[in-house]
Structures are given as structure tokens and as C-alpha cells.
Amino acid sequence: MTSAAAPDPRDVRVAHVLKDGTPAATLERTADGVRFDYREDYLASGARAVATSLPLRDEPVLTSSGAVPAFFANLLPEGRRLTALRRAVKTSADDELSLLLAVGSDPVGDVQVLVEPAEAHEPVVEVSGSFAELDFLELLEAHGIGDPSALAGVQEKVSGRMLTVPLAHAGRAHLLKLEVPEFPLVVENEAFFLRLGAGLRHPVASAEVVRDRHGRPGLLVSRFDRVVGAHGLQRVAVEDGAQVLGVHPADKYSVTMERLASALAGACRSRPLALRAVLQQAAFAWATGNGDLHAKNVSVLGAAERQVAPIYDIPSTVPYGDSTFALPLAGRRDNLTAKAFRTFGSEIGLPQGVVDGVLTEVAQLVSGLPEQLLEGVVPWDEGHRRDIARVLRRRRRDLTG
């Protein structure tokens, strides 16, 4: 997070914003809050905007009470990592610029926030050899988090079900997601549903289960915002739905699925393809019992050819008591049927034939899901398996009505 030689983030008055490695703007503390300004040379260059919600213009964007613009607030970690970050920086939750400076050299996407532009680097843990030689708790401690069992109860929503650590392994960038006590088997849970989701007509984040020398599981997810280029790892632009909408992380559950889909499609090269992709993710989430498809869990990827990003963060939340949908869809968070999805599709401008095709595709993909769960593909106890299978069997039936 911070080093002994680095300036205290709380003392930094002006932070530099880089877009794909190029100095693009500044974030400056003011008496009332924070001021965002594009650099004159960046405006003159005709380069791309830092974010959808921050179009190229020479007027400043002003925020109050220590907040940064929503795009930057959504670069901050959430849950336990944010708790650990606040503790490490020794600041309050509303001092977002200090928090951002502590993690701004390697957030998701191609934007960085630095004390000095020349300091751009990738401060990730390098892992060589086998994961079986590591201790995952030591990785957490290196990120200032500590033993997750000591942090039980910090997170209220299932969205805090894993701790995430960025690292490099075998020349590629990854996120290592680790289990927390409140959500047992969530690593195996998400790994299974990512494998299942690979059968959809949309890319899914590549992931595998790895174990440390104590047998602790971790989900090693390949970062789709980093690609190997001629000069090593290159950053790829990413904006999640909250960033595209210009809402803060606290509002990620406060938008409708219709509003999210329309905003994401408006940011993509092909609106029809993007709308279909969002519909598909929504139907798959409902069919698999994922109640956490909020505005930060769907993203757009790329610069000139922007499209809906690969599917990610998709464990079933039903085993942990979260069975409603994250966002209202056709005015509902529960009991979603084919009719509700058709209403949703009509509202966002998709033909009914496209909607029915997506529902059929998802229903076929999950046709054997209840039996797989009953057989222990995720090793929950027998009672959990029966309960989850019953819920998901009914949902598949509702999608085909």
C-alpha cells in the first residue's frame, strides 16, 4: 500500500491521473473537497477521456466533503480490503483522495492515480514456482489484511465473500481470491459456476483453484484488464457499470437492471450485442442463484472497440441465504419468470425473438445443474445441496414458461 520512502498520502495536495501511462489530469484538494482538471496538453492531444463520466472539457469537476468523482471512488477496494486500507493510511472513509493514492498505481483498468507521473509501476506480488509452496495468510498480511478469521462480521453483504489480492504468476497478471469464514466453499462455488458459464455465448473470466502449502484454496483469476504485449503487460481500459453510470460504490444496488443495461450498451460499439450480453448475464445469474449482479459486477472493456467485459464474480449466493436478485428487473427482485425477462428485454429495446433465444440458451445450459449439485460438484452438506437444487430447478422451469 504505502512504503517508508513514499510521501504520506494525507499530505499530498495534488495527485496526477494517468490514462494508459500518459499524464491526463490532476486531482487537487480544495478547501471544500476535490477538484478534477484535465491537463491542457492532454486536451490538445485528442486522446480519449479518462472515463465516460468525465468527458474531455476544460471546466473542472468539483466534489465536496473529501469525495472524489464517482469514477475514482469505484477504483477503491471494498469490504475488508477497504477496512484494511483505511487502517493502514490512518484516515477516515471520506478522505477518498488519500485512500486512492495508496492504491492508485494498479487499480482495475488503464487509469492510475499517482503522487508523481514518473512513479507509474505495477506493485503486485510476484509468485514464482508452485502455489503449494506459499502461505496465503502471508500474502494477506503483505497487503495489510491479516487473518480473515479475525475480521469476521466486518462485511454485511455476500459481496464481501472473498478477499482479493493482485499478483503476477507465469508472466501474467492475476487476482487471487481467498475464502472468508462466513462463506464456506465460496472458492469452489465460484470456480464451478465460472466453468458452467463458459458454455454461454459470451467470454467468461479464466480461473482455476490453487492451494497453498496448508491446503487452503484460492481462486486464481486471470485479469482481463492486463494483456501481454511487446513491452510486457499492458493495461486495458475497463469501466464497471457504476463508473459508466457515474454513481458511487454505495449506490451499486440502487439502480435498476434496465438503467444499467442501457448505460452499458450506450458505452459499447454495438448496442444490440451489449444489450444481449447483459440480458444473458442477468438470466444466467437468476438461473444459478447469483444474487449479487449489481452495478459493479458488469463492465465494459476496451477503448476504441468497447464491448461488455467477460463474465466475472458469479458464485451462487443462495447457499449463504441471499436468494433475491441484486437489482430490480421489470420491477421485481424475486420470482423472476420468462415474462419478466421479456418485459425487461422490451424495455431496453431487444426483440422478443432475441430474448427467447437467450432464455432458451441459459435454460439448456443449466438443465443438468440440480443433479450436479445433488451429486456434490460443490461439496456442501446434503441438506444444502437439496435446498439449492430445489430453488434452481424451479428457476429453470420459470425461465422456460
C-alpha positions in Angstrom: 0.0 0.0 0.0 2.5 2.6 1.2 6.2 2.4 1.7 8.5 4.2 4.2 10.0 6.4 1.4 6.7 7.3 -0.1 5.0 10.6 0.9 2.1 10.3 3.3 -1.0 10.3 1.1 -2.7 12.6 3.6 -0.1 15.3 2.9 -0.4 15.2 -0.9 -2.2 18.2 -2.3 -2.2 17.3 -6.0 -2.4 13.8 -7.5 -1.6 13.0 -11.1 -4.0 11.0 -13.2 -2.6 8.8 -16.0 -4.6 7.3 -18.8 -2.7 4.3 -20.4 0.5 5.7 -19.0 0.0 9.2 -20.2 -0.4 12.2 -17.8 -4.0 13.2 -18.4 -5.4 15.2 -15.4 -5.0 16.1 -11.8 -7.0 15.7 -8.6 -6.4 18.6 -6.2 -7.5 19.1 -2.7 -9.5 22.3 -2.1 -11.0 23.9 0.9 -14.4 22.3 0.1 -13.4 19.0 -1.4 -11.5 17.8 -4.5 -11.1 19.3 -8.0 -10.6 17.3 -11.1 -8.9 19.1 -14.1 -7.8 17.8 -17.5 -4.3 18.9 -18.5 -4.2 21.4 -21.3 -1.7 19.3 -23.3 -3.9 16.2 -22.9 -7.0 18.0 -24.1 -5.0 19.3 -27.1 -3.7 15.8 -28.0 -7.2 14.5 -28.8 -6.7 11.4 -26.6 -9.6 9.5 -25.0 -11.4 10.7 -21.9 -10.3 9.3 -18.6 -13.8 8.0 -18.1 -17.3 8.0 -19.6 -18.5 10.2 -16.8 -15.5 12.6 -17.2 -15.8 13.8 -20.8 -13.0 15.9 -22.3 -13.5 19.6 -21.4 -11.6 22.4 -19.9 -14.0 23.0 -17.0 -13.2 21.4 -13.6 -15.3 18.8 -11.9 -15.7 19.7 -8.2 -16.7 17.3 -5.5 -17.3 18.0 -1.8 -16.6 16.6 1.7 -13.5 14.7 0.8 -15.1 12.7 -2.0 -13.5 12.1 -5.4 -15.6 11.8 -8.6 -17.5 8.6 -8.8 -15.2 7.0 -11.4 -12.3 7.2 -9.0 -14.3 6.2 -5.9 -15.1 3.0 -7.8 -11.4 2.2 -8.1 -11.1 1.8 -4.3 -11.3 -1.7 -2.8 -14.4 -2.7 -0.9 -15.2 -4.6 2.2 -12.3 -6.0 4.2 -9.6 -4.6 1.9 -11.1 -1.1 2.3 -11.2 -1.5 6.1 -7.5 -2.6 6.0 -6.6 0.3 3.7 -8.2 2.9 6.0 -6.4 1.4 8.9 -3.0 1.5 7.0 -3.4 5.0 5.8 -4.8 6.1 9.2 -7.6 8.2 7.7 -11.4 8.3 7.6 -13.7 6.8 5.0 -14.5 10.2 3.5 -10.8 11.0 2.7 -11.1 9.3 -0.6 -8.1 11.0 -2.3 -5.7 9.7 0.4 -7.1 6.2 0.1 -6.9 6.4 -3.7 -3.3 7.5 -3.7 -2.5 4.5 -1.5 -3.7 2.0 -4.2 -3.8 4.1 -7.3 -0.8 2.7 -9.1 -2.5 -0.6 -10.0 -6.3 -0.4 -10.0 -8.6 -2.1 -12.5 -8.3 -0.7 -16.0 -5.8 1.7 -17.6 -6.1 4.7 -15.2 -3.6 5.3 -12.5 -3.6 8.0 -9.7 -0.1 8.8 -8.5 1.9 11.3 -6.5 4.3 11.8 -9.4 3.7 10.6 -13.0 7.2 9.1 -13.2 6.3 6.7 -10.4 3.9 4.6 -12.5 4.6 0.9 -11.9 2.8 -2.4 -11.1 3.2 -3.1 -7.3 2.0 -6.6 -7.4 3.3 -9.7 -5.6 5.5 -11.8 -7.9 4.8 -15.5 -7.4 7.3 -18.0 -8.8 7.1 -21.7 -8.6 4.2 -23.6 -7.2 1.4 -22.1 -5.1 1.8 -25.1 -2.9 5.0 -23.5 -1.6 3.2 -20.4 -0.4 1.1 -19.5 2.7 -1.9 -17.4 1.6 -2.2 -15.8 5.0 1.3 -14.3 4.4 0.1 -12.8 1.2 -2.8 -11.2 3.0 -0.5 -9.8 5.7 1.7 -8.3 2.9 -1.4 -6.4 1.8 -2.2 -5.3 5.4 -5.3 -7.5 5.7 -4.2 -10.3 8.1 -6.0 -13.5 9.0 -9.6 -13.3 7.6 -10.9 -15.2 10.7 -10.0 -12.1 12.8 -12.2 -9.9 10.6 -15.5 -11.9 10.7 -18.6 -9.8 10.6 -17.0 -6.7 9.0 -18.9 -7.2 5.8 -22.7 -7.2 5.8 -23.4 -8.4 2.2 -22.4 -11.5 0.4 -20.4 -9.2 -1.9 -17.7 -9.4 0.8 -17.5 -13.2 0.4 -13.8 -13.2 -0.7 -10.6 -11.3 -0.2 -8.8 -10.4 -3.4 -5.0 -10.0 -3.8 -3.4 -8.9 -7.1 -0.3 -10.9 -8.1 1.8 -11.9 -11.1 2.5 -15.5 -11.9 4.0 -17.1 -15.0 4.3 -13.8 -16.8 0.6 -12.9 -16.4 -1.5 -10.7 -14.1 -4.0 -12.4 -11.8 -6.3 -11.8 -8.9 -6.1 -14.4 -6.1 -9.5 -14.6 -4.3 -9.5 -16.2 -0.9 -12.3 -17.5 1.3 -13.6 -15.8 4.4 -15.2 -17.8 7.3 -18.8 -16.6 6.8 -18.9 -18.1 3.2 -17.5 -21.6 3.3 -16.7 -23.3 0.0 -17.1 -20.0 -1.9 -13.9 -20.6 -3.9 -15.1 -24.0 -5.1 -18.6 -22.4 -5.6 -17.4 -19.7 -8.0 -14.9 -21.9 -9.8 -17.8 -24.3 -10.7 -20.1 -21.6 -11.9 -17.3 -20.0 -14.0 -16.8 -23.4 -15.6 -20.5 -23.7 -16.2 -20.7 -20.1 -17.6 -18.0 -21.0 -20.2 -20.8 -22.6 -22.1 -22.5 -19.3 -22.8 -22.1 -17.2 -26.0 -20.0 -14.7 -24.1 -16.5 -14.8 -22.7 -16.0 -15.8 -19.0 -13.1 -14.9 -16.8 -10.5 -17.6 -16.8 -9.9 -19.1 -13.4 -8.6 -22.1 -11.5 -8.5 -23.3 -8.0 -5.0 -23.3 -6.4 -4.0 -24.4 -2.9 -1.2 -23.2 -0.6 1.1 -25.4 1.5 -1.6 -25.7 4.1 -4.2 -26.8 1.7 -6.1 -23.5 1.8 -8.0 -22.9 -1.5 -7.7 -19.8 -3.6 -9.4 -18.9 -6.9 -6.7 -17.7 -9.3 -8.4 -15.4 -11.8 -6.6 -14.1 -14.9 -7.0 -10.4 -15.2 -8.7 -9.4 -18.5 -7.6 -5.8 -18.0 -4.0 -6.8 -18.5 -2.6 -8.4 -21.7 0.8 -9.4 -22.7 2.3 -7.1 -25.3 5.6 -6.4 -27.0 6.8 -4.5 -23.9 5.4 -6.7 -21.2 2.0 -6.4 -19.6 -0.2 -3.7 -21.0 -3.2 -2.1 -19.3 -6.7 -2.4 -21.0 -9.4 0.2 -20.3 -12.3 -1.1 -18.1 -15.3 0.6 -16.6 -17.8 -1.1 -14.4 -21.5 -0.2 -14.5 -21.2 2.1 -11.6 -18.4 4.0 -13.3 -20.3 4.3 -16.5 -23.4 5.5 -14.7 -21.4 7.9 -12.6 -22.6 6.6 -9.3 -20.6 5.9 -6.2 -20.0 2.4 -4.9 -22.6 2.8 -2.1 -25.2 3.1 -4.9 -24.4 -0.1 -6.7 -27.6 -1.7 -5.6 -29.7 1.4 -6.1 -30.1 1.3 -9.9 -32.5 -0.8 -12.0 -31.3 -3.5 -14.3 -32.9 -1.5 -17.2 -30.9 1.6 -16.4 -27.7 -0.4 -16.0 -28.2 -2.3 -19.3 -28.9 0.9 -21.3 -25.9 2.7 -19.8 -23.5 -0.1 -20.6 -24.9 -0.5 -24.1 -24.5 3.2 -24.7 -20.8 2.9 -23.9 -20.2 0.0 -26.3 -19.5 -0.2 -30.0 -22.5 -2.4 -30.7 -25.6 -1.6 -28.7 -27.6 -4.7 -29.7 -24.7 -7.0 -28.8 -24.2 -5.3 -25.5 -27.8 -5.5 -24.5 -27.9 -9.2 -25.4 -24.8 -9.8 -23.3 -26.3 -8.0 -20.2 -29.6 -9.9 -20.7 -27.6 -13.2 -20.8 -25.7 -12.4 -17.7 -28.9 -11.4 -15.9 -30.7 -14.7 -16.9 -27.7 -16.8 -16.0 -27.4 -15.1 -12.6 -31.0 -15.8 -11.8 -30.8 -19.4 -13.0 -27.7 -20.1 -10.9 -28.8 -18.3 -7.8 -26.4 -15.4 -8.0 -28.0 -12.5 -6.1 -25.1 -10.2 -6.4 -25.2 -9.0 -10.1 -25.0 -5.3 -9.0 -23.7 -2.3 -11.0 -20.1 -3.1 -10.3 -20.3 -6.7 -11.4 -20.9 -5.9 -15.1 -18.3 -3.9 -17.0 -17.2 -2.6 -20.4 -13.8 -3.5 -21.8 -11.5 -1.8 -24.3 -11.0 1.6 -25.8 -11.9 2.0 -29.5 -13.8 -1.3 -29.7 -15.6 -1.3 -26.4 -17.7 -4.3 -25.5 -19.2 -5.9 -22.4 -16.4 -7.5 -20.5 -16.0 -11.2 -19.7 -18.4 -12.5 -17.0 -16.8 -12.4 -13.6 -17.7 -12.7 -9.9 -20.5 -15.2 -10.2 -20.8 -17.6 -7.3 -24.2 -18.7 -6.3 -25.4 -16.7 -3.2 -28.4 -18.9 -2.4 -26.2 -21.2 -0.1 -25.5 -18.1 2.0 -29.1 -17.0 2.5 -29.1 -14.4 -0.3 -31.8 -15.5 -2.8 -33.2 -12.3 -4.2 -31.9 -10.5 -7.3 -29.4 -7.7 -6.7 -31.2 -5.1 -8.9 -34.9 -4.7 -9.8 -35.6 -6.3 -13.2 -39.0 -5.5 -14.6 -39.8 -4.0 -11.2 -39.0 -7.2 -9.3 -36.2 -8.7 -7.3 -37.8 -12.1 -6.8 -39.9 -14.7 -8.6 -38.4 -13.7 -12.0 -40.1 -15.6 -14.9 -39.7 -15.7 -18.6 -42.4 -13.0 -18.7 -40.4 -10.7 -16.5 -37.3 -11.1 -18.7 -39.4 -10.5 -21.9 -40.7 -7.3 -20.2 -37.1 -6.3 -19.4 -36.0 -7.1 -23.0 -38.8 -5.0 -24.4 -37.9 -2.1 -22.1 -34.3 -2.0 -23.3 -35.1 -2.5 -26.9 -34.4 -6.1 -27.6 -36.8 -8.1 -29.9 -38.7 -10.9 -28.2 -37.0 -13.4 -30.5 -33.6 -12.4 -29.1 -34.9 -12.6 -25.6 -36.4 -16.0 -26.1 -33.2 -17.2 -27.7 -31.2 -16.1 -24.7 -33.6 -17.7 -22.2 -33.5 -21.0 -24.2 -29.7 -20.9 -24.2 -29.5 -20.4 -20.5 -32.1 -22.9 -19.7 -30.4 -25.6 -21.8 -27.0 -24.8 -20.1 -28.4 -25.3 -16.6 -30.6 -28.3 -17.4 -28.4 -30.7 -15.5 -27.4 -28.2 -12.8 -29.7 -29.5 -9.9 -28.4 -33.1 -10.4 -24.8 -31.9 -10.5 -25.3 -30.0 -7.2 -27.0 -33.1 -5.6 -24.0 -35.2 -6.7 -21.7 -32.8 -4.8 -19.9 -30.9 -7.6 -19.6 -28.3 -4.8 -19.1 -30.2 -1.6 -21.8 -28.6 0.6 -23.6 -30.9 3.1 -26.6 -32.9 1.8 -29.2 -30.5 3.2 -27.7 -27.5 1.5 -27.4 -29.5 -1.8 -31.1 -30.4 -1.7 -32.2 -26.9 -0.8 -30.2 -25.2 -3.6 -31.1 -27.8 -6.2 -34.8 -27.3 -5.4 -34.5 -23.5 -5.8 -32.6 -23.7 -9.1 -34.8 -26.4 -10.5 -37.8 -24.1 -10.1 -36.0 -21.2 -11.6 -35.1 -23.1 -14.7 -38.7 -24.1 -15.1 -39.8 -20.5 -14.7 -37.4 -19.4 -17.5 -38.9 -21.8 -19.9 -42.5 -20.8 -19.3 
